[in-house]
Each structure stands twice: as C-alpha cells, then as structure tokens.
Amino acid sequence: MRSNSRRKEDQRVFIEQVRECMNNGYLLSSKKIGSGAFSKVYLAYATRERMKHNPRLSSDLRGKHHSMVAIKIVSMAEAPAEYSRKFLPREILSLNATYKHMNIVQLYETYQNSQRSYLVLELAARGDLLEYINAVSDLRCCPGLEEEEARRLFWQLVSAVAHCHSVGIVHRDLKCENILLDDQGFLKLTDFGFANWVGIKNSLLSTFCGSVAYTAPEILMSKKYNEGSSSMPWCLGSCPSRNTSPIACCT
C-alpha cells in the first residue's frame, strides 16, 4: 500500500517537473541518467524556441548536431538548508567560471522555484569513467585501459583541473564517478558540489570534504592543505575500484 502511494507521488512530482521544464523551453524525458542525495538527472531536449533565446546553448548544440541536454533537478524540500544556501550556489558559480573548457561539463542555464532548482547541462552520453574502465577491463580480462587511451584521457583531466585552478576554482571531489565521457569519447569533469573559490594564490584549506578513498594523507591527518600542489595530484593518482590510477593502463 505504501509503495503504491509512493509511486503515485513520484509520478505526480515527475509530471510537475515535465511541465516546469516545458515552460522553460525543454522537453523532459523519463530517462534518468544520474542521481544524487537530493537530485536526479534526466535526459531532455531543447526546443528550437529555447535555442533562439540562449546563445550559450545554441552555439554548443549547433556543433553537436543534436538538441539533447542533461537536466539536473535538485529537490529544495529534501536538501538541507546549508546545501541550498552554500553548496548549490558554489556549484553554479564554479560551472559558470569554467565555462567553455572542452573537458568540463557546460552549464547552459539555471531556473528554479520554491520546490526545485534546475541545472541545464551538457550531455555526456557515455556515462562516467568508472563504468567505462570497468567495462573495458572486463573485455580485456585485465584491469585498466590501454596505455595510449589512458594517456589521452589523463591529459584531458589534467587540462580540466589546471583550467579550474587558473580561474580560482578547486574541485575537491575528484574521482572517476565525477568524470564523464561524451559520445565522441572526450572527458568531461563534472559535479562541482564540493567546489570552492580560492581567491588568494597558494592559500591553505582546512575543510575535510570529498571521498575518503581518494583523499590525500594530509587531509586525513586534519592538516591544512594546498589543493593545487598536494591534494589534487593525489586524487589524480588514486582509484580504489581496481587498485589502479583513475585511468591507468595495464601493460
């Protein structure tokens, strides 16, 4: 009885989300492509009318030759007040600050109401890097990627991180699950929920955040750390899923 009521409530909420997206120029599909603690990500399509009024959206999708986007829907009712007040604005700020780098997911626009916030994002159709590494590893019967592909993806990841740091953004949750691949195989850094802006060069941070398995030793020891010179390189070289680096090869 309870599960049936839950399904009806979920259906009601989804219909509201479809209507709200349509009012803002997007056709929301029922295909869920991701989820978080307070959010769900759906495949959606930008209408021609919306593309006419959003230069950022139209210029990017014109080159991709499709109208597909990913829409992240954040439930403001379920999210803690601190998330709505601090972390969501930081994510939006970070994506706007890093806009136009080819290895960082693009944020096209946002809209919201009292119940939900919507982030219209670039679609990375091949899913996350962890899924890809595991699938390739199973096919090869050997953990990791071929050296040439690992080198190509690793260069793209370093380029994305370097660009973030150049504009004062630190990601603070770098892991394979937060790295996506688009339909052409290009790497896209995403999920800036823990990101922060560091205004003073070489300033030290003290907040413990991110995923423990990827965390640098100095953070685990509650020491202040420099995101660029210590903790981020550590994250680049750690991946617990296969006991290899994030995009390591096996030769």
SEVEX-30831 format. One record per atom (N, C-alpha, C, O, CB): x, y, z. Coordinates in steps of 0.001 Angstrom, whole numbers, padded with zeros to 6 digits, always signed. Glycine has a CB too. Layout:
XYZ...
//
This chain:
+000831-001199+000000+000000+000000+000000+000870+001255+000000+000614+002212-000731-000942+000003+001215+001921+001222+000854+002803+002361+000963+003587+002566-000333+003774+003699-000774+003753+002181+002139+004045+001468-000942+004820+001578-002178+003951+002130-003308+004427+002892-004150+005405+000204-002574+002677+001742-003322+001764+002250-004337+001558+003760-004176+001517+004492-005164+000416+001515-004258+001430+004213-002946+001289+005644-002669+002549+006391-003073+002489+007508-003587+000986+005882-001182+003697+005753-002831+004964+006364-003193+005082+006513-004704+005542+007544-005194+006127+005541-002649+004673+005498-005436+004727+005555-006904+003831+006673-007433+004208+007398-008353+004303+004199-007516+002645+006805-006845+001736+007866-007276+002320+009248-006995+002180+010167-007803+000384+007720-006579+002971+009386-005853+003591+010666-005510+004752+010975-006452+004906+012109-006904+004080+010654-004050+005573+009957-006747+006691+010140-007675+006183+010543-009058+006767+011397-009725+007530+008850-007772+005085+009913-009475+004501+010240-010775+003976+011673-010799+004141+012387-011788+003373+009261-011114+003349+012082-009714+002833+013449-009625+003967+014464-009704+003865+015466-010411+002042+013642-008324+005050+014200-008973+006202+015098-008975+006837+015159-010360+007214+016233-010828+007239+014648-007936+006952+014010-011009+007566+013985-012344+006737+014793-013346+007290+015513-014178+007721+012531-012837+005423+014669-013265+004546+015439-014165+004743+016935-013943+004751+017713-014897+003057+015057-013944+004903+017336-012684+005172+018743-012384+006503+019177-012993+006618+020275-013538+005180+018980-010861+007497+018313-012896+008815+018633-013441+008767+018753-014963+009397+019639-015541+009834+017566-013029+008022+017864-015602+007851+017936-017061+007233+019277-017445+007682+019928-018388+006964+016765-017574+006202+019684-016711+005520+020946-017009+006450+022139-016784+006474+023070-017589+004259+021089-016143+007206+022111-015701+008114+023212-015403+009233+023315-016438+009638+024414-016816+008705+023041-014011+009728+022170-016889+010761+022182-017936+010188+022705-019250+010837+023480-019952+011347+020766-018139+008973+022280-019578+008347+022725-020822+008127+024239-020803+008294+024909-021822+007008+021994-021043+007756+024766-019652+007557+026199-019529+008853+026995-019738+008829+028186-020047+006974+026515-018170+009980+026301-019560+011279+026949-019738+011980+026532-021027+013152+026845-021234+012168+026640-018561+011245+025813-021902+011781+025517-023220+012481+024186-023368+013284+024008-024284+012704+026560-023593+012190+023237-022477+012837+021924-022546+011804+020805-022445+010830+020900-021698+013886+021780-021427+012038+019756-023206+011182+018575-023169+011883+017511-022336+012861+016906-022775+010867+018049-024614+011381+017294-021149+011998+016348-020213+011565+014932-020550+010371+014655-020665+011625+016691-018752+012538+014027-020711+012215+012622-020956+012164+011873-019630+012542+012417-018592+013251+011973-021911+011704+010642-019663+011635+009821-018450+012936+009053-018208+013040+008294-017245+010466+008840-018545+013919+009249-019074+015185+008514-018938+016072+009180-017891+016594+010274-018108+015925+008438-020297+016236+008507-016757+017097+009030-015697+018528+008584-015962+018786+007391-016125+016617+008552-014290+019453+009525-016006+020840+009192-016333+021791+009412-015164+022999+009210-015298+021300+010010-017515+021260+009818-014032+022094+010001-012855+021254+010397-011658+020103+010809-011801+023167+011048-013114+021834+010271-010485+021119+010670-009269+022108+010955-008159+023220+010428-008144+020121+009579-008830+021685+011800-007226+022481+012124-006058+021608+012092-004826+020472+011618-004869+023151+013491-006212+022142+012600-003720+021398+012560-002461+020110+013368-002544+019083+012961-002002+022263+013080-001321+020162+014514-003223+018986+015395-003286+018596+015723-004724+017799+016632-004955+019254+016688-002520+019142+015002-005681+018917+015375-007076+018798+014159-007989+019231+013056-007656+020041+016268-007560+018198+014400-009149+018127+013415-010211+018459+014118-011519+018158+015297-011703+016722+012735-010269+019087+013369-012427+019475+013929-013716+018741+013178-014815+018783+011949-014877+021016+013854-013925+018066+013928-015684+017291+013328-016761+017786+013807-018127+018299+014917-018272+015804+013657-016591+017618+012946-019104+017820+013345-020489+016667+014260-020891+015513+014003-020547+017913+012101-021433+016987+015334-021624+015965+016273-022082+016360+016822-023442+017474+016605-023917+015769+017424-021063+015431+017534-024058+015651+018097-025387+015321+019586-025360+014276+019991-024851+014793+017360-026457+016214+020387-025908+015963+021823-026004+015074+022108-027205+015308+021578-028291+017291+022611-026110+014065+022936-027020+013195+023308-028131+013911+024339-029007+014843+025010-028564+011835+023868-027610+013461+024451-030246+014044+025440-031152+013876+026850-030607+014768+027689-030736+013406+025336-032538+012729+027099-030000+012462+028421-029438+013452+028746-028331+013931+029876-028236+011028+028498-028905+013764+027750-027484+014713+027994-026392+016107+028276-026935+016819+029145-026431+014755+026793-025436+016487+027531-027971+017813+027715-028554+017960+029104-029175+019060+029656-029217+018081+026639-029606+016861+029661-029652+016908+031007-030227+017237+032055-029157+017860+033074-029452+015566+031344-030904+016822+031801-027931+016960+032797-026872+018120+032506-025912+018315+033230-024935+015675+032883-026093+018875+031463-026187+020008+031139-025319+021251+030916-026177+021470+029804-026657+019704+029880-024449+022063+031945-026378+023249+031832-027237+024237+030764-026770+024848+030079-027590+023953+033163-027305+024391+030624-025456+025312+029617-024920+024860+028218-025324+025674+027380-025712+025407+029725-023380+023575+027977-025231+023005+026681-025586+023090+026431-027091+023544+025372-027524+021550+026598-025122+022659+027394-027872+022599+027194-029321+023983+027027-029940+024158+026209-030843+021887+028360-029978+024970+027792-029466+026307+027698-030052+026931+026335-029788+027649+025802-030635+027207+028799-029499+026660+025774-028618+027242+024470-028284+026511+023335-029002+027154+022447-029562+027202+024242-026766+025183+023352-028992+024416+022273-029600+024506+022301-031126+024363+021264-031775+022964+022359-029165+024741+023476-031696+024894+023551-033144+026085+022711-033600+026024+022040-034630+025066+025013-033594+027152+022753-032833+028330+021960-033170+028151+020476-032907+028844+019653-033505+029509+022458-032400+027232+020124-032022+026987+018720-031696+025957+018081-032627+025840+016857-032680+026523+018596-030256+025215+018904-033355+024209+018423-034319+023088+017626-033647+022571+016667-034220+024881+017556-035383+022721+018026-032441+021551+017449-031775+021025+018464-030777+021644+019508-030574+021900+016096-031066+019899+018175-030157+019291+019104-029197+019220+018514-027791+018465+019003-026951+017893+019492-029659+019994+017476-027532+019916+016793-026237+020739+017503-025163+021837+017996-025422+020390+015351-026376+020184+017543-023961+020864+018094-022796+020594+017177-021601+019757+016277-021664+020391+019560-022504+021310+017426-020531+021030+016751-019258+020496+017802-018294+021092+018868-018144+022318+016038-018674+019384+017509-017647+018819+018451-016677+018908+017846-015275+018316+016806-014985+017338+018802-017035+019659+018523-014426+019797+018121-013026+018723+018836-012217+018674+020066-012180+021230+018447-012474+017869+018057-011574+016761+018614-010796+017051+018394-009314+017140+017260-008845+015396+017961-011204+017192+019486-008597+017504+019431-007167+016238+019713-006371+015594+020744-006564+018626+020447-006795+015888+018805-005485+014721+018988-004632+015093+019885-003458+015849+019474-002578+014177+017624-004132+014574+021093-003442+014871+022020-002352+014204+021592-001050+014650+021967+000034+014426+023427-002724+013133+020806-001159+012450+020317+000037+013278+019249+000744+013288+019180+001973+011072+019757-000327+013979+018408-000038+014767+017329+000540+016163+017783+000952+016746+017229+001884+014871+016190-000440+016696+018777+000270+018062+019233+000536+018130+020032+001832+017227+020818+002118+018581+020082-000631+019185+019842+002619+019356+020647+003834+019523+022125+003477+019922+022465+002363+020576+020151+004648+019216+022982+004426+019322+024422+004188+020740+024824+003801+020927+025712+002969+018884+025195+005427+021741+024178+004396+023138+024505+004091+023473+024197+002636+024219+024941+001999+024082+023731+005018+022928+023110+002112+023170+022768+000711+022599+023839-000208+023265+024286-001141+022559+021400+000376+021365+024246+000061+020714+025261-000767+021398+026613-000652+021470+027373-001618+019254+025394-000381+021900+026900+000543+022499+028213+000794+023942+028301+000328+024386+029350-000140+022430+028537+002262+024684+027184+000456+026118+027243+000198+026578+026395-000983+027222+026904-001901+026853+026816+001414+026249+025104-000963+026863+024198-001931+026294+024326-003348+027050+024290-004320+026699+022787-001461+024983+024473-003473+024404+024635-004802+024868+025925-005477+025240+025885-006650+022891+024617-004712+024862+027073-004783+025404+028286-005409+026866+028147-005810+027278+028690-006836+025255+029457-004470+027658+027427-005016+029066+027212-005367+029195+026375-006632+030053+026637-007475+029809+026530-004212+028343+025373-006757+028381+024540-007957+028074+025376-009198+028756+025262-010216+027382+023371-007836+027057+026204-009107+026678+027048-010244+027778+028060-010554+028120+028269-011718+025350+027778-009958+028330+028686-009517+029426+029640-009712+030613+028974-010398+031206+029541-011316+029862+030238-008367+030957+027768-009947+032112+027055-010496+031910+026712-011962+032829+026863-012767+032377+025783-009699+030722+026254-012315+030446+025890-013697+030422+027121-014602+030840+027050-015757+029118+025145-013790+029941+028234-014088+029976+029470-014868+031407+029968-015043+031768+030467-016109+029121+030550-014196+032217+029834-014001+033598+030311-014055+034457+029485-015007+035408+030002-015592+034210+030291-012667+034128+028214-015163+034934+027321-016008+034299+027098-017373+034724+026213-018117+035135+025980-015315+033290+027888-017709+032553+027722-018965+033483+027793-020172+034415+028597-020212+031463+028788-019086+033210+026939-021151+033870+026878-022451+035145+026047-022473+035808+025982-023508+034184+028250-022903+035511+025410-021364+036623+024460-021464+036070+023132-021959+035080+022635-021424+037358+024285-020086+036693+022563-022962+036128+021387-023628+036116+020135-022761+035440+019162-023095+036894+021106-024879+036855+020144-021647+036889+018969-020780+036172+019185-019456+036395+018453-018492+038313+018573-020516+035313+020192-019416+034468+020445-018254+033022+020538-018732+032730+021218-019716+034904+021755-017502+032131+019861-018042+030717+019888-018428+030213+021329-018456+030465+022107-017536+029863+019034-017454+029496+021671-019527+028995+023031-019702+027647+023223-019006+026764+022367-019079+028869+023360-021191+027513+024344-018345+026232+024741-017763+025599+025753-018699+026157+026826-018928+026405+025332-016316+024431+025415-019243+023771+026299-020196+022914+027352-019514+022912+028513-019923+022924+025495-021142+022196+026958-018490+021376+027911-017746+020795+027232-016515+020883+026014-016363+020246+028483-018636+020202+028033-015640+019517+027510-014457+018165+028202-014331+017983+029320-014814+020375+027720-013165+017233+027539-013687+015969+028161-013294+015450+027429-012067+015844+026292-011807+014918+028124-014462+014585+028063-011326+014139+027463-010072+012792+028011-009639+012310+029027-010142+015166+027699-008980+012206+027305-008695+011021+027778-007993+011172+027383-006533+012257+026980-006114+009702+027191-008614+010125+027489-005770+010229+027210-004331+010481+025736-004035+010979+025396-002961+008965+027655-003627+010143+024863-004974+010275+023423-004753+011551+022824-005330+012124+021900-004751+009100+022721-005340+012000+023352-006479+013097+022717-007192+014015+023722-007876+013599+024817-008255+012554+021758-008211+015277+023319-008022+016236+024061-008841+016631+023183-010016+016825+021977-009861+017494+024489-008008+016749+023789-011189+017083+023063-012407+018409+023577-012972+018598+024782-013141+015951+023205-013454+019311+022660-013258+020561+022992-013924+020551+022308-015286+020501+021081-015365+021806+022554-013070+020597+023092-016354+020618+022546-017711+022072+022383-018113+022803+023365-018247+019844+023468-018725+022486+021144-018305+023895+020809-018501+024155+020130-019836+023249+019586-020468+024371+019919-017385+025400+020177-020242+025844+019443-021420+025665+017943-021186+025951+017445-020097+027323+019775-021750+025199+017237-022188+025008+015795-022077+026317+015066-022356+026970+015311-023370+023911+015316-023045+026695+014169-021448+027840+013274-021656+027268+011865-021739+027064+011201-020723+028928+013402-020492+027015+011424-022960+026158+010263-023189+026770+008920-022801+026040+007947-022615+025783+010218-024614+028077+008848-022678+028710+007545-022405+028832+007218-020922+029368+006167-020570+030078+007509-023025+028354+008084-020055+028382+007776-018631+029711+008111-017978+030532+008823-018556+028075+006328-018419+029922+007592-016763+031110+008002-016015+032321+007120-016310+032205+006028-016867+030816+007980-014530+033469+007627-015922+034743+006978-016234+034909+005646-015514+035514+004721-016054+035892+007895-015876+034379+005543-014305+034493+004280-013562+033785+003158-014313+034331+002065-014464+033903+004426-012139+032568+003429-014781+031829+002428-015553+032605+002021-016802+032659+000846-017163+030445+002966-015943+033202+003018-017452+033943+002759-018686+035189+001909-018418+035449+000947-019140+034342+004082-019354+035955+002260-017385+037162+001494-017054+036806+000048-016726+037470-000880-017188+037908+002139-015868+035760-000139-015930+035356-001494-015556+034887-002306-016761+035184-003496-016864+034253-001438-014513+034149-001660-017678+033679-002356-018877+034844-002755-019766+034895-003881-020263+032701-001480-019659+035783-001831-019968+036953-002138-020797+037815-003199-020127+038343-004084-020800+037784-000865-021060+037961-003119-018824+038758-004105-018086+038190-005511-018250+038938-006475-018415+038818-003737-016599+036863-005622-018205+036224-006929-018371+036450-007473-019774+036672-008670-019955+034724-006833-018081+036393-006582-020776+036620-007014-022160+038063-007452-022371+038329-008414-023093+036270-005888-023138+038994-006743-021738+040421-007054-021903+040876-008185-020987+041965-008733-021160+041261-005816-021634+040030-008532-020004+040421-009504-018965+041690-009034-018252+042545-009832-017869+040644-010916-019584+041781-007723-018089+042950-007103-017475+042527-005726-016980+041892-004981-017726+044155-007006-018485+042865-005365-015728+042384-004092-015194+042999-002881-015881+044198-002861-016158+042664-004022-013725+042184-001880-016152+042673-000628-016697+042485-000500-018193+041916-001375-018847+044104-000472-016372+042976+000610-018722+042860+000920-020131+044188+000702-020837+045231+000574-020196+042383+002352-020324+044140+000662-022153+045376+000630-022932+046155+001916-022660+045565+002959-022380+045079+000465-024463+047475+001834-022744+048317+002967-022377+048016+004210-023211+047977+005311-022663+049774+002595-022526+047806+004070-024494+047560+005226-025348+046268+005940-024956+046225+007169-024901+047498+004796-026813+045220+005169-024684+043956+005790-024292+044055+006403-022904+043521+007484-022656+042823+004767-024333+044743+005708-021994+044924+006249-020647+045661+007576-020697+045302+008523-019997+045686+005255-019761+046687+007641-021524+047461+008875-021649+046594+010007-022192+046669+011132-021699+048678+008656-022560+045774+009722-023198+044901+010739-023798+043895+011279-022780+043723+012492-022664+044159+010154-025010+043238+010399-022053+042244+010830-021076+042881+011542-019886+042329+012507-019358+041441+009636-020591+044047+011055-019473+044717+011676-018339+045132+013108-018687+045040+014003-017847+045945+010844-017917+045585+013321-019915+045953+014672-020351+044736+015581-020299+044841+016726-019859+046548+014649-021780+043585+015090-020741+042365+015891-020729+041944+016228-019298+041489+017338-019023+041236+015149-021452+042099+015270-018400+041736+015506-016998+042642+016557-016369+042165+017460-015682+041811+014198-016195+043938+016443-016599+044877+017433-016070+044579+018816-016644+044664+019817-015933+046330+017026-016389+044230+018870-017933+043877+020141-018569+042657+020773-017897+042628+021980-017658+043606+019931-020068+041645+019944-017593+040433+020445-016928+040751+020975-015536+040297+022056-015160+039373+019336-016834+041530+020216-014773+041876+020633-013410+042722+021904-013435+042511+022810-012630+042630+019507-012672+043685+021969-014366+044529+023162-014469+043697+024399-014798+043957+025485-014280+045613+022959-015536+042694+024230-015664+041832+025362-016003+041034+025815-014782+040899+027014-014539+040877+024989-017155+040508+024864-014016+039789+025216-012787+040673+026059-011878+040252+027102-011377+039319+023946-012045+041902+025599-011671+042805+026308-010769+043181+027681-011321+043406+028616-010553+044064+025481-010526+043250+027807-012645+043630+029091-013249+042590+030173-013013+042910+031362-013025+043851+028922-014738+041331+029758-012794+040270+030740-012512+039868+030734-011043+038844+031305-010667+039042+030458-013380+040690+030078-010213+040468+030120-008771+039471+029121-008231+039007+029268-007100+040029+031453-008398+039127+028102-009012+038163+027085-008580+038894+025807-008196+039715+025307-008965+037127+026800-009692+038602+025273-007013+039128+023969-006601+037961+022988-006519+036939+023284-005900+039885+024064-005223+038110+021835-007136+037010+020877-007270+036709+020158-005962+035555+020119-005534+037334+019859-008347+037711+019598-005331+037656+018957-004010+036875+017636-003948+036618+017126-002858+037053+019907-003042+036504+017093-005078+035876+015761-005059+036184+015039-006374+035297+014500-007036+034322+015873-004840+037448+015049-006720+037867+014443-007978+037917+012921-007834+038666+012395-007011+039243+014994-008417+037120+012223-008636+037095+010774-008643+036463+010307-009945+035847+011092-010667+036325+010220-007416+036620+009028-010235+036160+008502-011522+034661+008698-011727+034214+008909-012854+036499+007028-011630+033894+008630-010663+032445+008790-010772+032050+010219-011146+030936+010442-011621+031779+008399-009460+032941+011184-010942+032672+012575-011271+033360+013005-012570+033525+014195-012838+033118+013467-010129+033751+012024-013358+034352+012274-014656+033512+011528-015691+033332+010314-015598+035861+011822-014694+033005+012259-016668+032120+011679-017671+032801+011616-019028+033849+012224-019246+030827+012482-017770+032182+010864-019939+032650+010784-021323+031487+011136-022243+030369+010659-022048+033218+009360-021653+031753+011973-023248+030685+012300-024190+030637+011273-025316+031389+010298-025307+030883+013715-024765+029745+011495-026292+029544+010488-027324+030728+010346-028271+030779+009401-029058+028317+010816-028110+031689+011282-028207+032895+011179-029011+034094+010701-028201+035211+010607-028711+033205+012512-029642+033846+010402-026939+034908+009883-026088+035738+010928-025382+036760+010600-024780+035794+009049-026884+035314+012203-025443+036045+013250-024744+035664+013274-023272+034505+013073-022910+035777+014615-025386+036648+013519-022443+036451+013546-020991+035800+014858-020567+036117+015923-021096+037794+013354-020256+034870+014761-019588+034156+015924-019073+034129+015864-017543+033487+014986-016965+032712+015989-019651+034819+016788-016898+034793+016872-015438+033453+017461-014997+032984+018442-015576+035982+017733-014903+032840+016868-013977+031514+017308-013547+031400+017258-012026+032374+016972-011330+030420+016437-014193+030210+017537-011525+029847+017502-010105+030744+018400-009264+031664+017934-008591+029915+016076-009581+030459+019692-009316+031214+020683-008555+030524+021022-007236+030650+022139-006733+031404+021948-009384+029797+020055-006679+029057+020288-005444+029921+020651-004253+029473+021377-003366+028270+019088-005111+031176+020152-004215+032091+020472-003115+033096+021548-003509+033983+021888-002726+032831+019217-002664+032961+022081-004709+033942+023052-005201+033902+024337-004380+032907+024665-003734+033688+023366-006683+035023+025048-004433+035097+026324-003736+035979+027261-004538+036764+026835-005385+035640+026150-002291+035833+028539-004255+036653+029553-004902+037757+029973-003951+037497+030328-002802+035802+030773-005333+038992+029930-004435+040147+030322-003625+040722+031598-004223+041309+031580-005306+041231+029180-003569+040550+032699-003512+040970+033979-004055+042446+034270-003904+043014+034996-004719+040207+035053-003416+043081+033723-002882+044493+034004-002624+045334+032835-003118+045137+031693-002703+044746+034262-001111+046267+033134-004006+047115+032094-004574+047908+031398-003474+048460+032042-002582+048063+032685-005627+047956+030059-003558+048689+029214-002606+048107+029273-001190+048781+028890-000234+050152+029630-002568+046872+029745-001044+046257+029745+000275+045937+028315+000690+045697+027453-000155+044981+030615+000288+045937+028072+001990+045710+026735+002513+044249+026539+002890+043585+027459+003370+046605+026477+003718+043760+025320+002663+042395+024955+003013+042417+024014+004205+043432+023374+004481+041669+024304+001813+041303+023934+004906+041244+023057+006081+040004+022176+006096+039918+021261+006915+041286+023883+007345+039042+022424+005213+037788+021660+005226+038005+020249+004721+038628+020046+003679+036724+022356+004379+037486+019261+005464+037515+017876+005001+036264+017631+004171+035144+017723+004675+037603+016869+006201+036463+017317+002889+035320+017010+002039+035785+016094+000913+036982+015867+000737+034671+018312+001471+034821+015569+000152+035175+014636-000910+034992+013206-000459+034236+012933+000473+036605+014859-001362+035683+012289-001118+035552+010853-000853+036815+010324-000191+037923+010574-000665+035267+010077-002158+036648+009597+000899+037784+009165+001723+038809+008376+000915+040012+008570+001087+037292+008318+002893+038344+007486+000033+039266+006627-000703+040194+007416-001628+041234+006897-002033+038488+005613-001510+039845+008641-001964+040662+009460-002853+041383+010581-002107+042054+011405-002729+039799+010047-003950+041253+010619-000803+041713+011756-000024+043207+011681+000273+043727+010620+000618+040936+011843+001267+043892+012813+000137+045330+012883+000394+045625+012688+001879+044789+013023+002718+045899+014228-000089+046811+012148+002222+047143+011866+003631+047052+013078+004542+046588+012962+005676+048525+011302+003718+047495+014264+004057+047485+015438+004933+046072+015840+005322+045859+016388+006403+048183+016607+004255+045093+015570+004440+043702+015882+004776+043185+014890+005811+042493+015273+006755+042808+015858+003509+043522+013617+005634+043121+012598+006610+043707+012872+007989+043113+012516+009006+043552+011215+006134+044885+013511+008017+045538+013838+009286+045114+015210+009810+045715+015746+010741+047052+013795+009122+044041+015781+009179+043477+017066+009609+044482+018215+009529+044425+019157+010318+042962+016948+011027+045396+018125+008572+046336+019219+008345+045788+020153+007277+044988+019739+006438+047723+018676+007932+046214+021410+007302+045845+022322+006231+046553+021890+004960+047660+021354+005005+046199+023788+006594+045908+022127+003831+046445+021612+002578+046293+022611+001452+045439+023497+001493+045767+020316+002208+047140+022450+000442+047053+023242-000781+046429+022375-001854+046971+021327-002203+048454+023771-001227+045295+022804-002379+044540+021993-003335+045340+021716-004604+045246+020627-005170+043233+022686-003692+046124+022692-005054+046817+022534-006327+048074+021698-006238+048317+020859-007105+047159+023865-006877+048880+021907-005211+050190+021271-005172+050217+019939-004450+051202+019210-004563+051156+022181-004533+049160+019588-003704+049230+018335-002953+048004+017453-003111+048110+016345-003636+049433+018631-001511+046828+017925-002662+045671+017035-002617+045152+016658-003998+044759+015510-004207+044568+017678-001831+045141+017595-004947+044623+017275-006266+045509+016276-007015+044977+015338-007609+044477+018540-007077+046857+016438-007013+047684+015393-007633+047469+014021-007004+047523+013005-007698+049149+015766-007533+047224+013982-005692+046956+012699-005036+045681+012083-005604+045650+010891-005910+046832+012879-003500+044631+012890-005746+043371+012400-006308+043566+011897-007738+042969+010898-008139+042306+013509-006278+044397+012591-008497+044641+012185-009880+045268+010795-009950+045117+010093-010950+045545+013203-010580+045964+010401-008901+046665+009122-008945+046073+008044-008077+046758+007067-007773+048058+009317-008558+044812+008181-007657+044231+007164-006783+042880+006718-007306+042063+007534-007732+044095+007692-005354+042655+005417-007269+041361+004865-007677+041181+003516-007027+041833+002554-007435+041251+004748-009219+040302+003404-006005+040184+002169-005234+039471+001043-005950+039566-000107-005520+039481+002447-003974+038759+001331-007029+037917+000307-007627+038706-000845-008217+038272-001996-008169+037062+000913-008684+039888-000529-008785+040693-001566-009417+042136-001539-008919+043013-002191-009487+040661-001406-010929+042368-000782-007858+043697-000613-007317+044654-000073-008377+045805-000502-008462+044209-001932-006759+044176+000858-009171+044982+001491-010203+044742+002978-010153+043882+003439-009403+044656+000926-011603+045480+003734-010929+045213+005161-011039+043894+005344-011769+043411+004389-012379+046369+005901-011774+043285+006533-011737+041952+006727-012287+041790+006245-013709+040745+005689-014049+041598+008152-012223+042788+006437-014552+042677+005983-015927+043931+005210-016288+044508+005371-017364+042459+007170-016895+044331+004363-015346+045591+003651-015516+045518+002590-016599+044452+002072-016933+046003+003017-014218+046689+002290-017132+046781+001235-018130+047318-000030-017477+047856+000005-016371+047679+001668-019311+047167-001121-018163+047726-002390-017709+048517-002952-018886+047931-003331-019900+046597-003400-017218+049817-003008-018762+050656-003460-019870+051445-004698-019493+052207-005217-020309+051606-002355-020306
//
